[in-house]
Amino acid sequence: MTSLRETDVLIIGAGATGAGVMRDLALRGISSILIDRSDLNAGASGGNHGLLHSGGRYVSADTRTAAECHREADILKRIAPHCIDDCGGMFVAVEWDDETFARRFPDHCRDAGLPCKELSTDAARTREPALPGTVIAAYAVPDATIDPFALVLGHVDHAIHLGDSAYLPHTAVDVFEIANGVIEMAMCRDLRTGAETRIRARQVINAGGASTMDIAQRAGCSDVKLLYSKGTLLVSNTRISKGVINRLRVPGDGDILAPGGTVSLLGTSSVTVPRIEDNRPTVAEIDHILAEGTQMLPVLETTRFIRAFSGVRPLLAAPDAGGNARRASRRFLLFDHEDQGLKNFVTIAGGKLTTFRLMAEKTADLVAARLGNTAASTTSTTPLPQGDAIRWTEPGLAARDWYRRADPSDMIMCECEMVAQSAVDDITADAPGAESHMSLKAIAQRSRIGKGACQGAFCAMRVTSHLYDTGVYDSRGGLELMRAFLAERYRGVRPVLWGAQLPQAELAEILHCGLAGLDLMGSSTTGEPE
């Protein structure tokens, strides 16, 4: 049976930009339905190092993008401080780096309006003890890190609470019904159940990230051209630095170390790939990133890494880039598609996580004008609320909450991150995208489940058991969802299996294969990627 839903705006893509558009429209009194073929942050918005750019990385090549990053980072620090670790950052050059490039860095920062303070090598090493004695130049910049999951959850949750808006995960557009230059209907399908939904919207926004080109082509538009750049990152088991450490050179691989709560993320790489599906980390990439990173931070040579992951950057394909992702612009572009014969279709492409709010504002400005809504955007000044069900991505919060409750019946599900069953219950009841049979992967995206050193070895089984006990799961499908989650975690663990991580993996194999018999189960039929 096919259902029908009507709304002012259909937004395709539940990354940071799509969620940002949803909230911007809701603040103007415009209803929307946000859909994603997977879940929140399934693409580049969830596959990054969480760096809230000061703009320093781009000052030498793109002053405009650098200035834009700096302005937007300041706005996000004001409106969403609970999503941000305002840890600061620095750019450092080591003895084999280009001294001329390093000397010009302050001038480039001045041109972009970016605060930059020169540090002596002793001051730099006092601030970041992991830096080597080979540092020849260092500059402090206002870098920070941001939790993209808390950010997106907060935007979607706020939009839903503001009015008549909804979020539908695992929902893909099969066909656009177009007549007289207008998308009259979007034929959508739930990828888990196969159920069809017809969505009638006055305006349709394509914020599909790496899928924007494909979505635009489905609507008959050929003007969106993207370049796909795969980036790989490594996650350490401890926090190595107080703030962000950037290599002071022309942007390359393995030249950023960003703290992420109790861990650090090292990266990234840039490999042009023909398809968005080509996003698995490889051992060769890991070796290359580590070789580059240890020049800046020798401590990385003996650091325990618990995971690697990759994401695909959807970059605007520029003629002068020549297929080189490092040379491709980090700017964004808004397509109104009127020259393609469509009056109610918009695509927002390119950009960065740091500039998502501005991207959303420009998109909402165009759509609101088409709808005759004259309200101005208020996202630059309206604080982002933090609800109970969307706060569990913050490192350490679950532990503090558990100790505060002092409830012996509130069992710990994840020992690495101290996530209790009460947090799981909050998520399955009220988090955006909460489902009747919520997958373990979906819960992990809304919490710290599976993000510790054991990468889900214990908590996957405990959470799954709890979900059976509470009636969330009532069939073999729950075990399949656990298997899919563990397969996805192992995909990231496999490239970093050396040293202390090897016995950890052997223990996980004993638990999952020997005890739970997961190696005897068939392939997942849930639609979740493995």
Legacy VTK file of the C-alpha trace (Angstrom):
# vtk DataFile Version 3.0
C-alpha trace
ASCII
DATASET POLYDATA
POINTS 530 float
0.000 0.000 0.000
1.291 3.445 -0.955
0.877 6.346 1.464
0.728 10.044 0.645
2.417 12.834 2.577
2.302 16.557 1.876
4.660 19.301 3.009
6.028 22.666 1.988
9.540 21.375 1.280
11.076 17.963 0.674
14.771 17.851 1.686
16.843 14.963 0.336
19.949 14.194 2.377
20.245 14.135 6.182
23.790 15.345 6.586
24.724 18.639 8.195
23.485 20.763 5.306
20.129 18.998 4.974
19.586 19.189 8.729
20.648 22.835 8.683
18.129 23.645 5.949
15.399 21.833 7.876
15.991 23.948 10.995
16.377 27.200 9.045
13.040 26.630 7.306
11.316 25.635 10.556
12.479 28.861 12.197
10.748 30.708 9.331
7.534 28.738 9.826
8.031 26.508 6.779
7.294 22.789 7.141
9.523 20.117 5.638
10.153 16.400 5.368
13.804 15.362 5.564
14.684 11.980 4.060
17.860 9.958 3.720
18.468 6.611 2.086
20.515 5.603 5.152
20.464 7.699 8.329
21.707 10.943 9.829
25.339 11.744 8.967
25.747 8.643 6.814
28.039 10.436 4.357
30.757 13.065 4.580
29.120 14.784 7.564
29.815 11.707 9.681
33.039 10.589 7.991
35.356 13.460 8.899
37.797 14.455 11.649
35.351 16.897 13.240
37.650 19.869 12.674
35.929 23.232 12.996
38.258 25.085 10.669
39.646 28.451 11.648
40.415 28.851 7.947
44.163 28.438 8.409
44.360 25.425 6.104
43.133 27.486 3.154
44.755 30.904 3.666
47.566 30.317 1.173
45.367 29.101 -1.688
41.812 30.414 -1.144
41.448 33.558 0.950
37.681 33.664 0.454
37.113 30.130 1.771
39.474 30.779 4.684
37.587 33.940 5.691
34.260 32.152 5.304
35.400 29.301 7.564
36.578 31.757 10.207
33.275 33.672 10.251
31.139 30.540 10.343
33.249 28.889 13.056
32.732 31.951 15.273
28.962 31.755 14.720
28.833 28.057 15.597
30.855 28.641 18.756
28.157 31.111 19.860
25.005 29.181 18.914
26.091 25.572 19.589
28.830 25.605 22.269
27.691 22.223 23.615
28.692 20.636 20.280
32.163 22.216 20.255
35.479 21.693 21.997
37.058 25.147 21.662
40.497 23.648 22.140
42.458 25.979 19.870
45.027 24.873 17.366
48.398 25.548 15.849
50.254 25.206 12.581
53.782 23.824 12.935
56.618 23.331 10.475
59.410 20.846 11.072
62.979 21.032 9.858
62.403 19.484 6.414
59.446 21.777 5.592
59.582 24.848 3.340
60.717 27.769 5.530
59.576 30.342 2.964
56.035 28.967 3.030
56.066 29.057 6.829
57.243 32.688 6.948
54.406 33.782 4.653
51.702 32.151 6.766
51.005 35.207 8.989
50.592 37.428 5.925
48.096 35.006 4.396
46.173 34.892 7.688
46.066 38.682 7.816
44.616 38.802 4.295
41.820 36.423 5.374
41.130 38.254 8.640
42.266 35.236 10.647
43.911 35.761 14.066
47.369 34.242 14.100
49.996 34.392 16.848
53.589 33.360 16.369
54.918 30.995 19.030
58.488 30.241 19.941
59.459 26.600 19.547
59.687 26.282 23.343
56.220 27.809 23.797
54.800 25.500 21.157
56.255 22.422 22.854
55.060 23.603 26.260
51.562 23.930 24.827
51.791 20.579 23.002
54.407 18.310 24.641
54.068 15.696 21.884
55.762 18.049 19.391
59.351 17.092 18.501
62.512 19.139 18.851
62.593 19.496 15.063
59.894 22.215 15.056
61.169 25.316 13.240
58.011 27.472 13.223
54.673 27.517 15.033
51.581 29.729 14.934
48.486 29.599 17.144
45.079 29.837 15.420
41.473 29.583 16.719
40.821 26.035 15.492
38.280 23.904 17.365
36.605 20.532 17.008
32.908 19.838 16.626
30.753 16.774 17.222
28.925 16.376 13.890
26.484 13.829 15.321
25.375 16.100 18.164
25.159 18.964 15.681
22.908 17.175 13.202
20.770 15.504 15.867
20.238 18.898 17.484
19.184 20.558 14.239
16.704 17.841 13.296
15.294 17.615 16.823
14.816 21.401 17.036
13.108 21.529 13.635
10.689 18.753 14.602
9.803 20.491 17.869
9.311 23.850 16.141
6.426 22.651 14.015
5.073 20.415 11.291
8.314 18.811 10.096
9.421 15.172 10.013
12.472 13.003 9.432
12.273 9.685 7.548
15.429 7.517 7.626
16.129 4.716 5.131
13.942 6.456 2.554
15.093 6.909 -1.038
13.610 8.719 -4.018
12.906 6.305 -6.867
11.199 8.644 -9.336
10.285 12.307 -9.660
6.945 12.961 -11.345
7.483 16.143 -13.391
4.990 18.169 -15.405
5.218 21.693 -16.847
8.584 22.367 -15.240
7.425 21.365 -11.747
8.197 18.319 -9.607
4.650 17.356 -8.663
5.478 14.235 -6.688
8.463 12.294 -5.374
7.970 8.537 -5.345
9.904 7.304 -2.298
10.583 3.863 -0.881
11.543 2.577 2.568
14.687 0.549 1.857
14.044 -1.749 4.845
10.416 -2.687 4.233
9.860 -1.749 0.604
6.855 0.388 1.568
6.201 3.234 -0.873
5.425 6.832 0.042
4.359 9.574 -2.349
5.583 12.953 -1.132
4.000 16.071 -2.570
6.051 19.198 -1.831
5.939 22.742 -3.163
9.745 22.838 -3.278
12.374 20.078 -3.418
15.911 20.540 -2.092
18.740 18.251 -3.113
21.280 18.196 -0.261
22.447 14.664 -0.929
26.176 15.243 -0.482
28.066 12.784 -2.648
24.736 11.682 -4.175
23.678 15.178 -5.302
24.821 14.642 -8.884
22.822 11.401 -9.169
19.726 12.984 -7.577
19.940 15.968 -9.914
20.175 13.653 -12.912
17.052 11.824 -11.750
15.279 15.174 -11.935
16.607 15.665 -15.473
19.324 18.179 -14.514
22.829 17.838 -15.940
24.420 20.978 -14.490
25.777 19.474 -11.239
29.347 18.194 -11.683
31.182 16.652 -8.740
34.603 15.203 -8.038
34.747 12.423 -5.434
37.689 12.530 -3.036
38.149 9.740 -0.509
39.731 10.712 2.792
40.915 8.214 5.418
41.440 8.846 9.134
42.853 6.873 12.058
41.443 6.925 15.587
43.810 6.579 18.546
42.815 5.030 21.878
43.823 8.157 23.835
43.840 11.915 23.344
47.328 12.796 22.130
47.101 16.589 21.958
45.296 19.349 23.809
44.311 21.122 20.600
44.393 20.706 16.835
47.868 20.339 15.310
48.254 21.140 11.599
51.374 20.696 9.473
52.524 24.096 8.182
52.953 23.258 4.523
50.926 23.033 1.344
47.928 20.823 2.362
48.750 17.166 1.945
48.166 13.759 3.517
48.593 12.927 7.197
49.045 16.542 8.272
46.211 17.080 10.786
45.795 15.676 14.287
42.438 16.643 15.811
41.276 15.742 19.327
37.901 14.048 19.548
36.927 13.978 23.197
38.989 11.198 24.767
40.676 10.156 21.490
42.513 11.798 18.590
41.969 11.552 14.852
44.898 11.537 12.438
44.503 12.250 8.762
43.596 12.797 6.238
44.260 11.538 2.715
42.891 12.602 -0.641
42.337 9.948 -3.285
40.124 10.691 -6.271
37.675 7.811 -6.720
35.165 7.179 -9.525
32.327 6.070 -7.233
31.085 7.064 -3.791
31.044 3.374 -2.818
34.869 3.290 -2.992
35.331 4.409 0.590
37.088 1.605 2.456
40.362 2.392 4.253
43.332 0.440 2.937
46.520 -0.684 4.643
48.568 1.281 2.095
46.712 4.493 3.005
47.193 3.839 6.723
50.936 3.312 6.250
51.207 6.500 4.182
49.251 8.643 6.660
51.347 7.356 9.558
54.602 7.954 7.693
53.604 11.564 7.048
52.125 12.124 10.490
55.135 10.838 12.423
57.323 13.526 10.817
55.212 16.077 12.672
54.506 13.969 15.776
56.970 11.066 16.343
54.788 9.781 19.212
52.390 8.445 16.561
54.885 5.703 15.757
54.077 3.956 19.052
50.459 5.068 19.431
47.724 2.441 19.629
45.094 3.000 16.957
41.718 1.358 17.437
40.043 2.103 14.139
40.329 3.634 10.680
37.504 4.955 8.550
36.988 6.678 5.226
34.560 9.228 3.857
33.996 10.677 0.409
34.174 14.428 -0.093
31.767 15.666 -2.785
33.818 18.498 -4.320
32.787 20.851 -7.092
34.573 19.746 -10.251
36.526 22.730 -11.570
38.085 22.704 -15.068
41.485 23.751 -13.690
41.546 20.978 -11.059
42.326 18.348 -13.667
40.816 15.604 -11.522
43.135 16.490 -8.625
41.034 16.621 -5.451
43.637 18.667 -3.575
43.266 21.431 -6.195
39.468 21.293 -6.270
37.620 24.169 -4.606
36.176 23.806 -1.093
33.556 26.436 -1.921
29.868 25.634 -2.299
27.443 26.369 -5.097
23.660 26.732 -5.107
21.877 25.568 -8.270
18.365 26.924 -8.889
17.982 24.663 -11.973
15.750 27.193 -13.711
17.975 26.968 -16.795
17.288 23.217 -16.685
13.542 23.829 -16.943
12.602 23.221 -13.301
10.918 25.827 -11.115
10.808 24.081 -7.753
14.066 22.156 -7.519
17.281 23.339 -5.800
20.671 21.674 -5.326
23.296 22.713 -2.772
26.716 21.143 -3.400
30.335 21.415 -2.274
31.380 23.289 0.844
32.616 22.023 4.198
31.177 20.976 7.531
32.359 24.309 8.958
30.281 26.244 6.412
27.133 24.092 6.526
25.069 26.780 8.317
25.799 29.363 5.629
25.039 26.803 2.917
21.708 26.053 4.587
20.886 29.749 4.961
21.496 30.521 1.281
19.421 27.494 0.257
16.563 28.401 2.591
16.662 32.025 1.365
15.985 30.896 -2.207
13.286 28.389 -1.271
11.536 30.781 1.119
11.436 33.463 -1.573
9.867 30.994 -4.010
7.236 30.168 -1.383
6.491 33.829 -0.742
7.876 33.689 2.796
9.650 36.956 3.654
11.053 35.926 7.064
14.824 36.304 7.334
17.145 33.547 8.490
17.841 33.579 12.230
20.199 30.610 12.469
23.223 32.842 13.056
21.747 34.102 16.342
19.279 31.447 17.564
20.914 29.052 20.064
20.689 25.345 19.294
18.783 23.523 22.088
20.036 20.303 23.629
17.321 17.737 24.385
17.628 14.678 26.617
17.566 12.139 23.808
20.197 13.840 21.638
22.947 14.532 24.143
24.579 11.129 24.387
27.275 11.656 21.742
29.293 13.838 24.151
32.369 11.980 25.493
32.167 11.463 29.245
28.551 12.589 29.586
27.172 9.073 30.011
29.607 8.364 32.844
28.792 11.601 34.668
25.083 10.962 34.280
25.392 7.383 35.551
27.300 8.426 38.650
24.774 11.196 39.317
21.858 8.772 39.103
23.490 6.304 41.526
20.914 3.735 40.424
22.189 0.149 40.841
19.532 -1.143 38.441
20.834 1.111 35.626
23.272 -1.381 34.128
26.315 -0.277 32.136
26.044 -1.390 28.522
29.370 -0.021 27.235
32.278 -0.103 29.699
34.698 1.794 27.454
32.420 4.845 27.295
30.303 4.101 30.405
26.992 4.181 28.530
24.127 2.900 30.680
20.844 1.283 29.660
18.997 4.503 30.579
20.830 6.294 27.747
19.851 3.533 25.303
16.233 3.819 26.475
16.240 7.605 25.926
17.549 7.165 22.389
15.134 4.422 21.334
12.202 6.408 22.729
12.795 9.977 21.588
15.867 10.541 19.398
15.238 11.775 15.833
14.796 8.742 13.627
13.849 6.459 16.529
12.270 3.354 15.050
10.171 0.485 16.335
13.058 -1.921 15.667
15.990 0.468 15.921
19.282 -0.921 14.668
22.366 -1.092 16.857
24.135 1.061 14.283
21.468 3.766 14.634
21.839 3.738 18.430
25.626 3.976 18.092
25.281 7.023 15.821
23.301 8.718 18.608
25.635 7.743 21.468
29.175 6.579 22.306
28.271 2.901 21.944
31.057 0.957 20.197
33.487 3.890 20.044
35.933 2.711 22.713
39.018 0.533 22.499
37.047 -2.723 22.174
35.016 -1.321 19.238
31.789 -2.996 20.301
33.185 -6.352 21.416
31.172 -6.341 24.641
28.570 -3.590 24.283
27.135 -4.954 21.036
25.988 -8.091 22.833
24.822 -6.256 25.965
22.804 -3.639 24.101
21.251 -6.241 21.833
20.246 -8.331 24.851
18.728 -5.245 26.492
16.757 -4.453 23.355
15.333 -7.991 23.385
14.498 -7.666 27.089
12.646 -4.389 26.543
10.718 -5.608 23.487
12.477 -3.446 20.906
13.616 -6.684 19.251
11.336 -9.716 19.108
12.791 -11.874 16.337
16.055 -13.117 14.834
16.307 -9.754 13.087
17.916 -8.248 16.189
20.864 -10.644 15.902
21.204 -9.762 12.226
21.348 -6.087 13.168
24.087 -6.847 15.703
26.015 -8.791 13.082
25.747 -5.900 10.625
27.016 -3.480 13.278
29.986 -5.673 14.201
30.874 -6.230 10.545
30.960 -2.479 10.018
33.167 -1.953 13.092
35.530 -4.719 11.989
35.890 -3.107 8.580
37.532 -0.184 10.381
39.557 -2.294 12.833
41.089 -4.571 10.236
43.561 -2.046 8.701
45.060 -1.200 12.136
45.601 -4.722 13.458
49.029 -4.534 14.995
50.438 -4.287 18.507
47.909 -4.059 21.341
44.973 -4.115 18.960
45.690 -7.709 17.874
44.778 -9.437 21.174
41.739 -7.149 21.385
40.608 -8.453 17.993
41.237 -12.058 19.053
39.056 -11.549 22.121
36.301 -10.070 19.950
36.524 -13.093 17.632
36.124 -15.476 20.575
33.059 -13.579 21.797
31.328 -13.054 18.479
32.200 -16.223 16.618
32.865 -18.732 19.379
30.218 -17.659 21.903
27.515 -16.040 19.766
28.099 -18.118 16.620
27.801 -15.092 14.389
30.083 -16.678 11.790
27.306 -19.262 11.203
24.686 -16.635 10.426
23.768 -15.673 6.888
24.381 -12.293 5.308
22.496 -9.364 6.745
19.135 -8.724 5.124
18.450 -5.470 6.916
19.696 -3.082 4.273
22.461 -1.883 6.601
25.915 -1.609 4.955
28.617 -3.957 6.173
LINES 1 531
530 0 1 2 3 4 5 6 7 8 9 10 11 12 13 14 15 16 17 18 19 20 21 22 23 24 25 26 27 28 29 30 31 32 33 34 35 36 37 38 39 40 41 42 43 44 45 46 47 48 49 50 51 52 53 54 55 56 57 58 59 60 61 62 63 64 65 66 67 68 69 70 71 72 73 74 75 76 77 78 79 80 81 82 83 84 85 86 87 88 89 90 91 92 93 94 95 96 97 98 99 100 101 102 103 104 105 106 107 108 109 110 111 112 113 114 115 116 117 118 119 120 121 122 123 124 125 126 127 128 129 130 131 132 133 134 135 136 137 138 139 140 141 142 143 144 145 146 147 148 149 150 151 152 153 154 155 156 157 158 159 160 161 162 163 164 165 166 167 168 169 170 171 172 173 174 175 176 177 178 179 180 181 182 183 184 185 186 187 188 189 190 191 192 193 194 195 196 197 198 199 200 201 202 203 204 205 206 207 208 209 210 211 212 213 214 215 216 217 218 219 220 221 222 223 224 225 226 227 228 229 230 231 232 233 234 235 236 237 238 239 240 241 242 243 244 245 246 247 248 249 250 251 252 253 254 255 256 257 258 259 260 261 262 263 264 265 266 267 268 269 270 271 272 273 274 275 276 277 278 279 280 281 282 283 284 285 286 287 288 289 290 291 292 293 294 295 296 297 298 299 300 301 302 303 304 305 306 307 308 309 310 311 312 313 314 315 316 317 318 319 320 321 322 323 324 325 326 327 328 329 330 331 332 333 334 335 336 337 338 339 340 341 342 343 344 345 346 347 348 349 350 351 352 353 354 355 356 357 358 359 360 361 362 363 364 365 366 367 368 369 370 371 372 373 374 375 376 377 378 379 380 381 382 383 384 385 386 387 388 389 390 391 392 393 394 395 396 397 398 399 400 401 402 403 404 405 406 407 408 409 410 411 412 413 414 415 416 417 418 419 420 421 422 423 424 425 426 427 428 429 430 431 432 433 434 435 436 437 438 439 440 441 442 443 444 445 446 447 448 449 450 451 452 453 454 455 456 457 458 459 460 461 462 463 464 465 466 467 468 469 470 471 472 473 474 475 476 477 478 479 480 481 482 483 484 485 486 487 488 489 490 491 492 493 494 495 496 497 498 499 500 501 502 503 504 505 506 507 508 509 510 511 512 513 514 515 516 517 518 519 520 521 522 523 524 525 526 527 528 529
